[in-house]
Amino acid sequence: MAADVLGVAELSDAADAVVERITAFVVRGQGEGLFRTDMPSAWLASTLCSLAECAWELVGEGGMDERQAPDLLTKLLRDGTRP
């Protein structure tokens, strides 16, 4: 396990569970031909998680409207991972 999220082991466990679910989602999408297969599923899942964290930080800092984040993430995921 990586370092605790904010020093709280329970948050780290929850974050690990989210990453596992996203990785499974990507693997399933690759198997169905929805996501590109020339990149490892762990890379695509990690990238998605990092983008979500970036969006969360931008919203918190006022750099992006909270209503923009889901749409921008969806567009980037859809277009950037398409085979």
Secondary structure, DSSP 8 states (H G I E B T S, - for coil): --S-BTTBHHHHHHHHHHHHHHHHHHHHHHHTTSS-SSS-HHHHHHHHHHHHHHHHHHHHHTSS-TTHHHHHHHHHHHHHS--
